[in-house]
Amino acid sequence: VRIAIPSRWIALSLALIMKDSSIAVVVDVLKEKVAALQPGDALPSSRAIVEQHHVSPVTVSRALAQLAAEGLVTIRPGAGSFVNPPSKVAAGEFRDTRWQAVPLADRTVDSSNLEFLLRPPPDGMLSLAGGYPHPSLIATRMLAAAAVRAARRPGVWERPNPAGVLPLRSWFAKTLGADFTSADVLITDGGQSALSTAFRSLLPPGAPILVESPTYLGALAAARSAGLRPVPVPVDAGGIQLNELATAFAETGSRALYCQPTFHNPTGAVLAENRRAQLLEIAAEAGAFIIEDDFARWLAHRPPAPLPLAALDRDGRVIYISSLTKATSANLRIGALVARGPVAERLRNLRLVDDFFASRLLQETAVELLESPAWTRHLQSLSSALQSHCNAMVQLVSRHLPQASVALVPSGGMSLWLRLADGIDEFEVVAASERAGVLVMGGRPFYAAEPPGPHLRLSFSGVANVRELEDAIVRLAGTMNSKP
Ligand SMILES: Cc1ncc(COP(=O)(O)O)c(C=O)c1O
C-alpha cells in the first residue's frame, strides 16, 4: 500500500525537527488547513494540533493568536477556532497604496536591527543577541512591588512637572556628582528617546555627527532618522582614538560627538583615564558638544563604574544620557538627559513638543524602586551574574571558537565583541547559528561605514545561566567548525 504524503508536509515536519521557529511552522500548517475549509468550519482542537505536530500547547495558542490577528479565524474560548469568511483584501482585491511612494520619498527609517535586539527569542531558541538581561535577571518581584506602591502614591495620576518628578531628577543628579542638581535633569522615556532628542536638538538635518567605530546601532539609526550623517572614528581598548578624533573634527567641521566612555557597546571598552581631559579639550577646540551615553552605569561587573565624563565638564559641553532599563527591564522606560546652559532649554522644549512628559506612574515606580533596599541587593546580584556569565563566555569562546579572538575582556556591560578570522562571512555565521537555534548579532550593523573585518557581538546576559551559555556557544561552534 502506498501512502501519498505531500512533500510540503515532510518539509514542515523536518523544519519542526530542526527546531525552526515552531510557531511560524504551525502557523503555516494551520493556514493550509484554513484554505481547505469553508467559512464557519472548526479547526482541529488545540490538543489535536499539539499531538499531531509534537509542539507545546503554548506554541499552538500563539500560532492560533497570530491567525486570529490576521483575521483568518475567530477564537471562541471553550468552543474552538473557526474559519472566517474571506475578506475582500484576502480575496485579492488588495488595497492599492502605491501612490504613497511619492509623498514618502526616500526618507525611510530602518529599524530592522533594532527590532532584532528587542524581539524575545522564539520558543526553543537561545539568544546571544539581545540588548537586555534575561527575564530571570530582572528581579520581576522587586519591580512589581515598586509598581504597586507607586500606583498608590498621592498625585500619581496627576500631571507631573514636564521635566520629571523631583525625587527622580535629584537621584539622577546625585549619580553624577556634587556639581549637578535636579534642575539640570530632564526625565525621558529611556535612553533611546533621549538620544533622538539630543541629536535633533543639537544638529540640523544634513550635519555630520562623529560617532565611535563601532558603535551602538540604535544610535546610528536615531542619528540617521534625524537626517544626520554619522562619521566614524575608531576605538581601541582605551576608547576613542584621540588623534583620529581631532582629524575628524577638523575635516568635517562637525559640532557633536556621540560616545560611550563607560562599557562601550559593542566592544566593552572604557575610555582610558589619560584620554578624558584631552577628549574634552579636543571637543572644546572644535566648538562641539559631546553626547555621553552612559547606558551601562549599573552594569559594572565589579562596581563602582568609572566616573562619567560629565563629572569633568566645566562649560556645559557634555550632554549626559542615562537610563534605568538595562539594570531593570526594557519596560521600565525611564532615562535622563542632563545638560547645562542654553542647550538644556532646547532639550526641554523639544521633549515637550514631542512627548509632553514621561508617564508619571513609571517615574514614581522608578522612585519606589531606587529608594527600596531591594535595589542595592538587585544591583549586587546582577553584577555578579554578569561577571560570571562574562568569565564563562570568555573561556567557552577560547575553548570552542578558534576562528574568533576576544580583543578585550569587558569589566562591565552585557556583551563580548569578537573579531572573526579574515575571510569568514559573518552573515553566514549569523544565519547558520540561527538554524542551529542560537541568535547572535553580526558586527556589520554596528559600523557607520565599511567595517575593518568580520565580527560578532555575543551577549552573555540574554541566557538564564552558564549551562545555557555553554549550550549556545557549543551550538554556534558546531556551525562554524563545520565550515570548510
Ligand atoms: C549604548 C546604548 N544606548 C542606549 C540604549 C537604549 O536603551 P533604552 O532606551 O532601553 O534605555 C541602548 C540599548 O540597547 C544601548 O545599547
PDBQT file of the ligand as one rigid body, heavy atoms in Angstrom, charges set to zero:
ROOT
HETATM    1  C1  LIG A 501      24.509  52.039  24.090  1.00  0.00    +0.000 C 
HETATM    2  C2  LIG A 501      23.019  52.094  24.253  1.00  0.00    +0.000 A 
HETATM    3  N1  LIG A 501      22.425  53.269  24.438  1.00  0.00    +0.000 NA
HETATM    4  C3  LIG A 501      21.097  53.387  24.597  1.00  0.00    +0.000 A 
HETATM    5  C4  LIG A 501      20.281  52.281  24.521  1.00  0.00    +0.000 A 
HETATM    6  C5  LIG A 501      18.809  52.483  24.661  1.00  0.00    +0.000 C 
HETATM    7  O1  LIG A 501      18.235  51.733  25.662  1.00  0.00    +0.000 OA
HETATM    8  P1  LIG A 501      16.932  52.189  26.457  1.00  0.00    +0.000 P 
HETATM    9  O2  LIG A 501      16.127  53.039  25.526  1.00  0.00    +0.000 OA
HETATM   10  O3  LIG A 501      16.234  50.921  26.814  1.00  0.00    +0.000 OA
HETATM   11  O4  LIG A 501      17.397  52.967  27.633  1.00  0.00    +0.000 OA
HETATM   12  C6  LIG A 501      20.847  51.022  24.298  1.00  0.00    +0.000 A 
HETATM   13  C7  LIG A 501      20.009  49.806  24.175  1.00  0.00    +0.000 C 
HETATM   14  O5  LIG A 501      20.432  48.775  23.698  1.00  0.00    +0.000 OA
HETATM   15  C8  LIG A 501      22.255  50.924  24.167  1.00  0.00    +0.000 A 
HETATM   16  O6  LIG A 501      22.863  49.761  23.968  1.00  0.00    +0.000 OA
ENDROOT
TORSDOF 0
